[in-house]
């Protein structure tokens, strides 16, 4: 079993109620969410360093990598066609 440290975290009451509906292991759920966020931030920090050393990633490399990144979805349908054609709309609010 991994080493653990007990901490106190303050969350909005509504979030705690929703968490308890989803799981009986709130600590495990929060630990998984924190781990996912840490991986995301570490990957984000490593990308500029990689690009400095090896150059910018090509669209082909990004397309190939997306399916292997947890939580990433490969664009499908209309979105995929827009991305392939290079056309995408930006809407201002």
Buried (B, 14 or more C-beta within 10 A) or exposed (E): EEEEEEEEEEEEEEEEEEBEEEEEEBEEBBEEEEEEEEEEEEEEEEEEEEEEEEEEBEEEEEBEEEEEEEEEEEBEEEEEEEEEEEEEEEEEE
